[in-house]
């Protein structure tokens, strides 16, 4: 009974009205999947909420940048975690610090050891989709923006150029995508990206606009760029790599 009540509350609090009206079964399944994810994460949330342990050993082995090295750190969630940077950017000293499922409050906790302490010259932040989904609890757009602000200000205080990446569009074109789509309001994605672009223009950050390059005429993620409506496939990563490199070059040029 308690589980049923909790599930109903989650559905009501997390899902926009238009989703509930159009896809009630998909919405319930998506919230059930989210609840199961949260339950699996409880031990980690209680012992190491930011998952500082994930890269502790790798950071120690990495050491300081070599003379003349332009170190770039990619901070993010599963979209970054699953990105083979060595293939997309051959020969580049780019460091992957993505962790699947993470939200911006978790990234903020590990921003010092995983970005600042690595002496990065540029940080490419790609986050927000899991905040919108509520992976670590319901969050308002303003709360997500505040975490972006904090990470950007920390980077700036340490002379690290900031590239803020737009939240990628999503779609519900496949059966697998229906697990992710109901929790990620396209309207919230657009709202967060609009704020991010304005913030970058006003504060000297670089806005990396993946969204415009990957969205279709319905405002959804192009069907050929992901099999599950959320996570990029190799074609998408190839597209993203070109955009990311241009943004990194801009950031370094303005350093």
N, C-alpha and C positions, 0 to 999 in steps of 0.2 A: 504493500500500500504506500509506504513512504517513498519508495522508488518511483511509483507512478505519479505521486504528487510532485516530486522533484522534476521529473521529466516534463510534466505539463507546465510547470513554472518556467523551465528552461525554454520550451517552445514559445511560450507567450512573451518572454523577455528578450529572446535573442533573434527571433525571426520577424522580418517586416510583414505587414499585413498582406501585401500583394503576393508574397510567396505562400503564405498560409492559404490564401484564397485560391491560388492556382494549382498548387502542388502539395496538398496536405500530407499525403503518404510519404513523399520524398522528404518533406520537412521533418517529419517525425523520425524517419530513418537517419537523417543527418544529425539530429540532436542526440539520438541514441548513440551514434558513432562518436560524437563529441564527448558524451558522458563516459563512454568506455575508455576513451583516450585519457580523460582526466583521472579516472580511477587507476589506470596503469601508471600514471605519472606521480601519484601520491608519494611513494617513497622518495623519489627524486625531489619533488617540491618541498618535502619536509627536511631533507638533508642538504640539498644544494640547489636552491630554487633557480639560480642563474646558470647552473651546470658549469661552474668554473672548472670542474675536474676534467671536462671533455678535452680541453687543449692545454692543460697544465704542463704535461710532459713534452708535448710538441713545441710549446713556447720556449721551454728551457733549452731544448735541443736547437732551436732555430738560431738563437744568439742574435747579436746586433747586426745591422746591415753591413755588407762589405763596403769598402771604399768606393764611392761613386754609385752605389746601388740606390735605385729609386724604388723603395718598398711601398707596395700598395696592398692594403688589406680589404678584402671583401667581407663585410659583416652582414649576416642575414639569417634566414630560416632555411627550410628544406630546399627552396629554389636555389639558394647559394650552396648549401651543403651538397647537393647533387650535381653541382657544376664542376666539370673537370677543367680547372683553369689552365693546367699545363697543356691541354690540347687546344683550348681556345686562344691562349696567349703563349705560344711556344717561345721559350727563352726569356720570358718576362719574370721578374722576381715578385710575382703576385701571390699573396697568402690567403688561403680560404679559411674563414672563421665562421662558417655557417653552421647552424644547428637546427635540425629538423624540428618543426613544431613550435619554435620559439616565438615569443612576442616581444615588443619593444621594452617592457620593464625588465625582462630577463636579459636582453642585450645590453641595456644600460648598466646592469650589475657587472657584467663581464667586459665592459668597454675599456676599462683601464688595462687589465692583463692581456686582453686579446687585440687591442689596437694601440693604445698609448705606449705601453711598455715595450712594444715591438718596434718603436721608433718609425712608425709609418709616415710617409710623406703625404699620402692620400688615403682616405677611407671611403669606400663605396658602400653605402648603406642601402640594403633592400629589405624592407620589412613592412608590417602593417596588415597583411592579409590575414594572419592568425589572430591579430588583435581584433579585427572586425568579426572574425569567426567566434571569438570568445574562448580561445584555447586555455587561457589562465583566468578566465572570468570575464563577465561583461565589461566593456570599456567604451567610453564615449569618444567621439572624434577628437574632442579637446584634450582628453587624457593621452591619446596616441600622439597628438601634435606636441604635447609637453615633453614626451620622451624623445622625440626627434630634436626638439630644442635643446634638451640637456646633453644629448650626445654631440650635437653640433657645437655647442658652447664648450664642452670639454675638449673636443678636437681643436677648436680654434685657440683655446688657451695654451695648447701644446704645439702650435704651429703646423697642425695637420689640416690639409685642404679637404673639404667635405664635398662629396658627391651624393646627393639624395636621389635615389631611384624611385620612379613612380611605382605604385602598386600595379601589378599586372592585371589585366582584365581576366574574367573567368567566363566559363560557359557551361551549359547543361546539355550538350549535344550527344553525349554518350551515357550509357548506364552507369559507368564508373564515376562520371562527373557529378551525378546526383547526390553523392555523399558530401561533396564539397560546396557545390553551388548555393544551396539554400541558406547557408550560414554567411555568405559573402555578398552583401548587397551591392550591386553595381552602382547604385546611387551613392553609397558611402565611399566606394573606391574613387569615384569621380570627385567627390567632395574633398577627400584627403589629398588627392593629386593636385587639385586646384590650390589648396592651401600650400602644399609643398612647393609648387612652382612660384607662387607669390613670395614665399619666405626666401627662396633662393635668390630671386631678383632683388629683394630688398636687403639681403645680408651677404651677398658675395659668394654664395655657394653655387655649385653647378647642379642644375636640374637634369637628370638623366631620364628622358621620356621614352621608356619602353612602351608605355600604354598606347600612344598614338600609332606606333609602328605595328602593334600586335592586335589591335581591335578591328572587328569587322563592321559591316554596315548596320548591324543590329546592336552595336555597343557591347559585343561579347568578344571573348578571346577567339581568334581565328581557329577554325576546326583543324587546320593542318599543323598547328603549333603545339598541340598537347593532346594526349590520348585520354586524360582524365579531367580535362577542363580546367586544370590548375597548374600542373607542373610542366615546364617546358620540355619539349623533345629536342633531339639534336639539331633539327632545323631551326627551332626557336633559339637555342643557345648560340648558334652561329650568327643569327641576326643580332642577338643581344650583345655578343662579343664586340661587334663592330661599333655599336652605339656606346658601349662601355669604354672602349679604347678612345673614342673621340672625346668623351666626357673627361677621362683621365688626362688626356693631352691638354684639354682646356684648363683643367685644374692646375696642372703643373706650369702652364704658361702664365697663369695669373699668380703664381706663388711669389 
